[in-house]
Amino acid sequence: MYQALYRVWRPKTFSDMVGQEAIVRTLRNQVMTGRVAHAYLFCGSRGTGKTSAARILTRAINCLNPQNGDPCGECESCKTIENDASFDVYEMDAASNSRVEEIRELLEKVDYPPQFGKYKVYIIDEVHMLSNAAFNALLKTLEEPPEYMVFILATTEPQKLPSTILSRCQRYDFGRYSEEQIAGHLDKVVTQSGETAEPEALALIARAAEGGMRDALSILDMCMGSGEKITEEHVRAALGTADRAFLFSFGDALAHRESAEALRLIEELMRGGRDVQVFLKDLSAHLRLLMAALLCGPGDNLPGASGENAARYAQQAKAFSQQRLLRVLDLCMHAEADTRWAASARSVLEIFALRACEQPEEQDYEALLERVAELEQRLAELETSGVRMIPAADAPKEEAKAKKSAAPAARPVPDTPVPDGSKLPKDVWNDALKYLKKAEPAIYGPLSRARYGGYQDGEYKALFAPGEEIFQTMLSAPERKAKIENALNQCGGLNARFTAAPQAAPVDPQKDKRQEESLNGLIDMFGRDKVQIDE
């Protein structure tokens, strides 16, 4: 008769257990030294080895010939307990036997000593499900049991146990298995079963198991038996999750704020019959890998990805700032929680996608941080491409240097008639401005800040006031200059040329008089012999 993989591969000795090294070492030492406690409490999430450790400990303390703390598996006691035929071992599920009557019936048998082994063992699984009356009935016996009595309690929620129970037990906390431990054990199971599997497939199973070995073996059980190599696509089909290529496409849509593309991908996801909550869970894992790639940089040490996939994660992570990736990940996790209560899970997913793609409100503090991070990222890209950023401290020096090297300031020139005589130059200029306002608003904006500098020999001049040199430089670029000249030609300029120049500073007629007054004031204050005038 076929048995599930998690039952076939249930460990029978401490040596067979995966992980939990500290707990295994302690229990082994107790078996070897004979210092066996009268009550144990095994805590931990599902599939972490609590019940398996309880059964191994039961066989080990009753084994007639223990091997380095492990049960031999060959003696009569080991075989009897393993076949569930021993009257000295009683295993009870508290979830279905939570009433005080069941506990009292169980405790009535405590006074009878073991018939075959050295210890009589009671294993109570999911002990937190017992009622308050049942806990009270258990207290006295648990505190002072007969010397041959051992209680092993197992629970996934130790916080629900009364403190009076906790204080009477030796507590052992079973941690979740790491993805590497689960994937390594699965590889061993696949190899010994005569099949093969891709490392990416086993890593995906390990990630989906969330630290539970039993869950991992159950998922592997669904993927085995076809005789073919177990691939990542087989695992995703068994789990009902989206493939990696789809996750990258969805990540690109979020990175570039393409709302329409995100909605199209959601439609494709729904047509494929995928579960929204499972997809959000996968997307959350995808975004966490992007965050790891953003923080760790490119390399093969990215958890859950290697080789080409690791490079793809590193490439996509560059499209996000750290602040924005945190916001999208936070939105994704909230959406995953909301799908449990929403009438339409698809609506939750679509709202998440639209919020992730929209530009956040500037009044929001988190939004401001995100926008600052994006600006810093763009500045870094500009510097990489060769554009040099001037530090704020050096800006006055650079400005002075630029002023020295700039061409002499231009003054307005008198208008001369346009060659065909149909329009005055100022009218051509105004018509060109109206044309650019409609056709090229990006050019009209900076050009409207200039002062009309006149027309001479086919050349129109735009003069910019001090402090607006950036607009002069912008409009002097060849492509923008050509568009302005084209507008002037269309409005009647005929082979017109355009020049942007700085505006001459206005002449101050009172400058010399004020300088003389200041000098006389200094002489009166300090004396003529104390003032030195340098021309």
C-alpha positions in Angstrom: 0.0 0.0 0.0 1.3 3.4 -1.0 2.5 5.7 1.8 2.9 9.5 1.6 6.5 10.7 1.4 6.4 12.5 4.8 5.4 9.2 6.4 8.1 7.1 4.6 10.8 9.7 5.4 9.8 10.3 9.0 13.1 10.1 11.0 13.5 7.0 13.2 16.6 8.1 15.1 18.1 11.4 16.2 20.8 10.9 13.4 18.0 11.0 10.8 16.6 14.3 11.9 17.4 17.4 9.8 18.5 20.4 11.7 17.5 21.1 15.4 21.1 20.3 16.4 21.0 21.8 19.9 17.8 20.0 20.8 19.1 16.7 19.4 22.3 17.0 21.3 20.6 17.7 24.6 18.1 14.8 24.3 20.9 12.4 23.3 22.9 13.4 26.3 19.9 12.8 28.6 19.4 9.3 27.1 23.1 8.4 27.5 23.4 9.7 31.1 19.9 8.5 32.2 18.9 11.9 33.4 15.5 11.8 31.8 13.0 14.5 32.8 9.5 13.7 33.9 7.9 16.3 31.6 8.9 17.8 28.2 7.3 20.5 26.2 8.1 20.6 22.4 7.1 23.9 20.8 7.3 25.0 17.2 5.4 25.5 13.9 4.0 22.6 11.9 6.4 20.2 10.2 9.5 21.0 12.3 9.9 17.6 13.9 8.2 17.8 17.3 6.2 14.6 17.1 9.1 12.8 15.4 11.4 13.8 18.2 8.9 12.7 20.8 8.6 9.2 19.3 12.4 8.9 18.9 12.9 9.9 22.5 10.2 7.4 23.6 12.0 4.5 21.8 15.4 5.7 23.0 14.7 5.8 26.7 13.0 2.3 26.5 15.6 0.7 24.2 17.4 -2.3 25.5 20.6 -1.5 23.5 20.8 2.3 22.7 23.5 3.4 20.3 25.1 6.7 21.2 21.7 7.9 22.5 19.7 6.6 19.5 17.3 3.6 19.6 18.8 0.5 18.1 15.6 -0.3 16.2 16.3 -4.1 16.6 15.4 -4.9 20.1 11.9 -6.1 21.1 11.0 -2.8 22.9 11.9 -0.7 19.8 9.9 -3.0 17.4 6.9 -3.0 19.7 6.8 0.7 20.1 7.4 1.3 16.4 4.5 -1.0 15.5 2.2 0.9 18.0 1.7 -2.4 20.0 3.2 -1.2 23.3 0.9 -0.8 26.3 3.6 1.5 27.9 3.2 4.3 25.3 0.1 6.2 24.7 -0.3 9.0 22.1 -3.2 11.3 22.3 -4.4 14.2 20.1 -5.7 16.9 22.4 -7.6 18.6 19.6 -10.1 15.7 19.6 -9.8 14.8 23.3 -9.9 18.1 25.0 -12.5 17.4 27.7 -11.6 16.9 31.4 -13.1 13.4 31.2 -10.5 12.1 28.7 -7.6 13.5 30.8 -9.0 11.9 34.0 -9.4 8.6 32.3 -5.8 8.9 31.0 -4.5 9.7 34.5 -6.2 6.7 36.1 -3.7 4.5 34.3 -0.7 6.4 35.6 -0.5 4.2 38.7 0.1 1.1 36.7 3.9 0.6 36.1 5.3 -0.2 32.6 4.9 -3.9 31.5 7.9 -4.2 29.2 10.1 -1.0 29.0 11.7 1.1 31.7 9.4 4.1 31.2 5.7 4.7 30.6 5.3 7.6 28.2 2.3 9.8 27.4 2.6 11.9 24.3 -0.1 14.6 24.1 -0.1 16.4 20.7 -1.6 19.9 20.3 -1.8 20.2 24.1 -3.0 23.8 23.9 -6.4 22.6 22.8 -7.1 21.2 26.3 -9.8 22.9 28.3 -9.0 24.8 31.5 -10.6 22.0 33.6 -8.4 19.4 31.8 -5.2 21.5 32.5 -6.2 21.7 36.2 -6.7 17.9 36.3 -3.3 17.4 34.8 -1.4 19.7 37.1 -0.8 17.6 40.1 0.2 14.5 38.2 2.5 16.5 35.9 4.3 18.0 38.9 4.9 14.8 40.9 4.4 11.7 38.6 5.7 8.3 39.5 9.4 7.8 38.7 8.7 5.6 35.7 6.3 8.2 34.1 7.3 10.6 31.3 5.0 13.2 29.7 5.9 14.7 26.3 3.6 17.6 25.4 3.7 19.1 21.8 2.1 22.3 20.7 2.3 24.9 17.9 0.9 27.7 20.3 2.8 27.7 23.6 1.4 31.1 24.5 -2.0 29.5 25.1 -0.7 27.2 27.8 -1.2 28.1 31.5 2.0 29.3 33.2 1.5 26.5 35.8 1.9 23.9 33.0 4.9 25.7 31.5 6.8 25.8 34.8 6.5 22.0 35.2 8.1 21.1 31.9 11.5 21.2 30.2 10.8 23.4 27.2 12.4 22.9 23.7 11.6 25.3 20.9 11.9 23.8 17.4 12.8 26.4 14.8 11.7 26.5 11.2 14.0 24.8 8.7 16.0 27.0 6.4 15.4 26.8 2.6 18.9 25.3 2.2 18.2 22.5 4.7 14.8 21.7 3.1 16.3 21.7 -0.5 19.2 19.5 0.6 16.9 16.9 2.2 14.5 17.0 -0.8 17.5 16.3 -3.1 18.4 13.3 -1.0 14.8 12.0 -1.2 14.6 12.5 -5.0 18.0 10.8 -5.5 17.1 7.7 -3.4 13.7 7.5 -5.1 15.5 7.1 -8.5 14.3 10.4 -10.0 15.9 13.7 -10.9 15.0 17.3 -10.2 16.2 20.8 -11.1 17.8 22.7 -8.2 15.5 25.6 -9.0 12.5 23.3 -8.6 13.7 22.1 -5.2 14.4 25.7 -4.2 10.9 26.7 -5.2 9.4 23.9 -3.1 11.6 24.9 -0.1 10.4 28.5 -0.4 6.7 27.4 -0.7 7.0 25.2 2.4 7.8 28.2 4.6 10.1 26.2 7.0 8.0 23.1 7.3 9.6 19.8 6.2 6.3 17.9 6.1 4.8 20.6 3.7 7.8 20.3 1.5 7.6 16.5 1.2 3.9 16.8 0.5 4.5 19.2 -2.4 7.3 17.0 -3.7 4.9 14.0 -3.5 2.6 15.8 -5.9 5.4 16.4 -8.4 6.9 12.9 -8.4 5.7 9.7 -10.1 5.6 10.9 -13.7 9.0 9.5 -14.5 10.1 12.8 -15.9 12.6 15.3 -14.5 11.0 17.5 -11.9 11.3 21.1 -13.3 10.4 24.5 -12.0 7.4 24.6 -14.4 6.1 21.3 -12.9 6.3 22.7 -9.4 4.6 25.9 -10.3 1.8 24.0 -12.0 1.3 21.9 -8.9 1.3 24.9 -6.7 -0.8 27.0 -9.0 1.7 29.9 -9.0 2.8 32.2 -11.8 6.0 31.4 -13.6 9.1 33.5 -13.2 8.9 35.1 -16.6 5.4 36.4 -15.8 6.7 37.8 -12.4 9.5 39.7 -14.3 7.0 41.1 -16.8 4.7 42.3 -14.0 7.7 43.7 -12.2 8.7 45.7 -15.3 5.2 47.1 -15.5 5.4 48.3 -11.9 8.9 49.7 -12.3 7.9 51.8 -15.3 4.5 52.8 -13.9 2.7 51.2 -16.9 -0.8 50.8 -15.4 -2.4 49.6 -18.7 0.2 46.8 -19.0 -0.2 45.8 -15.4 -4.0 45.5 -15.9 -3.4 43.5 -19.1 -1.2 41.0 -17.3 -3.8 40.7 -14.5 -6.4 39.8 -17.2 -3.9 37.2 -18.5 -3.4 35.8 -15.0 -7.2 35.5 -14.4 -7.7 33.8 -17.8 -5.1 31.2 -16.8 -7.2 30.4 -13.7 -4.5 31.5 -11.2 -5.3 32.3 -7.6 -4.9 35.9 -6.7 -3.7 35.4 -3.2 -1.1 32.9 -4.3 0.1 35.3 -7.0 0.4 38.2 -4.5 2.4 35.8 -2.2 4.7 35.0 -5.1 5.0 38.6 -6.1 5.9 39.5 -2.6 8.7 37.0 -2.7 9.8 38.4 -6.1 9.9 41.9 -4.7 11.9 40.7 -1.7 14.5 39.2 -4.1 14.6 42.5 -5.9 15.3 44.2 -2.6 18.1 41.7 -1.9 19.6 42.3 -5.3 19.4 46.1 -4.8 21.2 45.9 -1.5 23.7 43.1 -2.3 24.4 44.0 -5.9 24.9 41.6 -8.7 26.3 38.2 -7.9 25.5 34.5 -7.5 24.9 34.8 -3.7 21.3 35.9 -4.2 19.1 33.6 -2.1 16.5 31.7 -4.2 18.2 32.6 -7.6 21.5 31.8 -9.3 23.2 32.4 -12.6 21.1 34.0 -15.3 18.1 34.5 -12.9 20.3 36.4 -10.4 21.5 38.7 -13.2 17.9 39.4 -14.2 16.9 40.3 -10.6 19.9 42.6 -10.4 18.9 44.3 -13.7 15.3 44.8 -12.8 16.2 46.1 -9.3 18.0 49.0 -11.0 14.6 50.3 -12.2 13.5 50.9 -8.6 14.8 53.2 -5.9 15.0 51.6 -2.5 12.3 53.8 -1.1 9.9 53.0 -3.9 10.5 49.3 -3.7 9.7 49.4 0.0 6.4 51.2 -0.8 5.4 48.7 -3.5 6.3 45.7 -1.2 4.3 47.2 1.6 1.3 47.7 -0.7 1.7 44.1 -1.9 1.7 42.6 1.6 -1.4 44.7 2.5 -3.2 43.5 -0.6 -2.4 39.9 0.2 -4.0 40.3 3.6 -7.0 42.1 2.1 -7.8 39.3 -0.4 -8.8 37.0 2.6 -11.8 39.2 3.3 -12.7 40.9 0.0 -15.6 39.7 -2.1 -13.6 40.3 -5.3 -9.9 39.3 -5.0 -9.3 40.5 -8.5 -10.4 44.1 -7.6 -7.9 44.0 -4.7 -5.1 43.0 -7.1 -6.1 45.7 -9.7 -6.2 48.4 -7.0 -2.8 47.4 -5.8 -1.4 47.6 -9.3 -2.8 51.0 -9.9 -1.6 52.4 -6.6 1.9 50.9 -7.2 2.1 52.6 -10.6 0.7 56.0 -9.6 2.9 58.9 -8.6 2.3 59.3 -4.8 1.0 62.5 -3.3 3.7 65.0 -2.5 2.0 65.8 0.9 2.8 62.3 2.0 6.2 62.1 3.9 6.9 58.6 2.5 6.1 59.9 -1.0 8.5 62.8 -0.6 11.3 60.3 0.4 10.5 58.2 -2.6 10.7 61.1 -5.0 14.0 62.3 -3.5 15.4 58.8 -3.9 14.3 58.7 -7.6 16.0 62.1 -8.2 19.2 60.8 -6.6 19.0 57.7 -8.8 18.7 59.9 -11.9 21.6 62.1 -10.9 23.7 59.0 -10.3 22.8 57.8 -13.9 23.7 61.2 -15.3 27.1 61.2 -13.6 27.7 57.6 -14.9 27.0 58.9 -18.4 29.7 61.6 -18.1 27.7 64.6 -16.9 29.6 66.3 -14.0 27.6 67.6 -11.1 29.1 70.8 -9.5 29.1 70.6 -5.6 27.2 73.4 -3.9 30.4 74.8 -2.3 32.0 75.1 -5.8 29.0 76.6 -7.5 30.1 80.3 -7.0 33.6 79.5 -8.4 32.2 77.7 -11.4 29.7 80.6 -12.0 32.5 83.2 -11.9 34.6 81.1 -14.2 31.7 80.7 -16.7 31.1 84.5 -16.6 34.7 85.2 -17.4 34.8 82.8 -20.3 31.3 83.8 -21.7 31.0 86.0 -24.7 30.5 89.8 -24.1 27.0 90.7 -23.2 24.8 91.6 -26.1 22.8 94.8 -26.4 19.6 95.2 -28.4 20.2 96.0 -32.1 18.0 98.3 -34.1 15.4 96.6 -36.3 15.9 96.7 -40.0 13.2 95.7 -42.4 12.6 92.0 -43.2 13.9 91.2 -46.7 10.5 90.9 -48.4 9.1 94.0 -46.6 5.8 92.4 -45.8 6.2 92.4 -42.0 8.2 94.2 -39.4 10.8 92.1 -37.5 9.0 92.6 -34.2 5.7 91.3 -35.7 7.6 88.2 -37.1 9.0 87.6 -33.6 5.6 87.8 -31.9 4.0 85.5 -34.5 6.8 83.0 -34.0 6.2 83.1 -30.2 2.5 82.3 -30.8 3.3 79.5 -33.1 5.8 77.9 -30.7 3.3 78.2 -27.8 1.1 75.8 -29.6 3.6 73.6 -31.5 6.6 73.5 -29.1 5.5 74.5 -25.6 8.8 73.1 -24.1 10.6 75.8 -26.2 8.1 78.6 -25.8 8.5 78.5 -21.9 12.2 79.4 -21.7 12.0 81.6 -24.8 9.2 83.7 -23.3 11.5 84.7 -20.4 13.9 86.4 -22.9 13.8 90.0 -24.0 13.5 90.7 -27.7 17.0 91.8 -28.8 16.2 93.1 -32.3 16.8 92.0 -35.9 19.8 92.7 -38.1 21.1 91.1 -41.3 18.7 88.2 -41.0 19.5 87.4 -37.3 17.0 87.6 -34.5 18.4 88.0 -30.9 16.9 86.9 -27.6 18.5 88.5 -24.5 18.4 86.8 -21.1 18.8 88.6 -17.8 21.6 87.7 -15.3 20.7 84.5 -13.5 18.9 82.9 -16.4 21.9 81.6 -18.3 20.5 78.1 -18.1 17.7 79.1 -20.6 20.3 80.7 -22.9 22.3 77.4 -22.9 19.1 75.4 -23.4 17.9 77.3 -26.5 21.4 77.4 -28.0 21.3 73.6 -28.4 21.3 72.8 -32.2 17.9 71.0 -32.3 16.1 73.7 -30.3 17.7 76.5 -32.2 16.7 74.9 -35.5 13.0 74.7 -34.3 13.0 78.4 -33.4 14.6 79.4 -36.8 12.0 77.2 -38.6 9.2 79.0 -36.7 10.7 82.4 -37.7 10.9 81.4 -41.3 7.3 80.1 -41.4 6.1 83.4 -39.9 7.8 85.5 -42.6 11.4 85.8 -41.5 12.9 84.2 -44.7 16.2 82.5 -44.0 16.2 83.8 -40.4 18.9 83.0 -37.9 18.5 82.9 -34.1 20.9 83.8 -31.4 20.5 83.6 -27.6 22.8 85.9 -25.6 23.1 87.4 -22.1 21.6 90.8 -21.6 24.0 93.6 -20.9 23.9 95.0 -17.3 22.2 98.4 -17.2 24.6 101.4 -16.9 24.4 103.1 -13.5 25.1 106.8 -14.0 25.4 107.3 -10.2 28.0 104.6 -9.7 31.1 107.0 -9.8 29.4 109.5 -7.5 28.5 106.8 -4.9 32.1 105.4 -5.0 33.5 108.9 -4.4 31.1 109.5 -1.5 32.1 106.1 0.0 35.8 107.0 -0.3 35.4 110.4 1.3 33.5 108.7 4.2 36.4 106.3 4.8 38.9 109.2 4.7 36.9 111.2 7.2 36.6 108.2 9.5 40.2 106.9 9.4 42.3 109.8 8.0 43.8 110.3 4.6 47.1 108.7 5.6 45.3 105.4 6.6 43.5 104.9 3.4 45.3 103.4 0.4 43.6 103.6 -3.1 44.5 100.8 -5.6 43.5 101.5 -9.2 
